Amino acid sequence: VGQTPMQFLEAERMIRARQLLQFTTRPISAVATEVGFENAIRFSLRFRKLCGVSPRAFRQQAGITTE
């Protein structure tokens, strides 16, 4: 597959996180918890590294508002 098991798991978590950010208005902290991160800060750092934007920016690009 060309990935370590941890890389595969993290990629799958990010796919699910993108879906939740795009199609729900759940808080980012709730999305982080649902995809297996213990805190939103760690989730946000990993999301930005793997996806190129912060979870908030990703959500804004998708046209989702939480206010």
Kinemage of the C-alpha trace (Angstrom):
@kinemage 1
@onewidth
@group {chain A} dominant
@subgroup {mainchain}
@vectorlist {calphas} color= white
{ca val a 1} P 0.000 0.000 0.000
{ca gly a 2} L 3.011 2.272 0.464
{ca gln a 3} L 1.950 3.546 3.888
{ca thr a 4} L 2.563 2.529 7.427
{ca pro a 5} L -0.517 1.413 9.364
{ca met a 6} L -0.437 4.713 11.292
{ca gln a 7} L -0.287 6.774 8.086
{ca phe a 8} L -3.219 4.811 6.684
{ca leu a 9} L -5.246 5.313 9.855
{ca glu a 10} L -4.525 9.037 9.941
{ca ala a 11} L -5.461 9.416 6.269
{ca glu a 12} L -8.768 7.649 6.921
{ca arg a 13} L -9.416 9.891 9.925
{ca met a 14} L -8.813 12.969 7.786
{ca ile a 15} L -11.203 11.736 5.105
{ca arg a 16} L -13.897 11.384 7.757
{ca ala a 17} L -12.970 14.741 9.307
{ca arg a 18} L -13.326 16.491 5.932
{ca gln a 19} L -16.759 14.925 5.494
{ca leu a 20} L -17.884 16.064 8.943
{ca leu a 21} L -16.510 19.564 8.443
{ca gln a 22} L -18.119 19.884 5.032
{ca phe a 23} L -21.536 18.432 5.755
{ca thr a 24} L -22.218 19.226 9.425
{ca thr a 25} L -22.033 22.216 11.728
{ca arg a 26} L -20.511 20.257 14.606
{ca pro a 27} L -17.827 22.160 16.500
{ca ile a 28} L -14.264 21.398 15.439
{ca ser a 29} L -13.564 19.958 18.878
{ca ala a 30} L -16.430 17.477 18.401
{ca val a 31} L -15.135 16.515 14.952
{ca ala a 32} L -11.678 15.991 16.442
{ca thr a 33} L -13.053 13.689 19.126
{ca glu a 34} L -15.209 11.755 16.676
{ca val a 35} L -12.282 10.971 14.385
{ca gly a 36} L -10.065 9.833 17.254
{ca phe a 37} L -8.052 12.820 18.439
{ca glu a 38} L -7.886 13.583 22.139
{ca asn a 39} L -7.806 17.340 21.653
{ca ala a 40} L -8.730 19.894 19.011
{ca ile a 41} L -5.303 21.547 18.941
{ca arg a 42} L -3.503 18.352 17.910
{ca phe a 43} L -6.252 17.636 15.388
{ca ser a 44} L -5.970 21.136 13.902
{ca leu a 45} L -2.185 20.852 13.565
{ca arg a 46} L -2.379 17.468 11.824
{ca phe a 47} L -5.302 18.559 9.640
{ca arg a 48} L -3.381 21.635 8.467
{ca lys a 49} L -0.261 19.579 7.741
{ca leu a 50} L -2.108 16.919 5.755
{ca cys a 51} L -4.793 19.045 4.067
{ca gly a 52} L -2.980 22.344 3.605
{ca val a 53} L -5.526 24.494 5.464
{ca ser a 54} L -6.902 24.687 8.966
{ca pro a 55} L -10.188 22.931 9.758
{ca arg a 56} L -11.879 26.345 10.060
{ca ala a 57} L -10.546 27.492 6.671
{ca phe a 58} L -11.595 24.193 5.099
{ca arg a 59} L -15.097 24.661 6.459
{ca gln a 60} L -15.254 28.249 5.212
{ca gln a 61} L -14.140 27.147 1.735
{ca ala a 62} L -16.983 24.624 1.789
{ca gly a 63} L -19.415 27.439 2.582
{ca ile a 64} L -20.385 26.081 6.007
{ca thr a 65} L -21.011 28.586 8.780
{ca thr a 66} L -21.396 27.609 12.404
{ca glu a 67} L -22.785 30.905 13.655
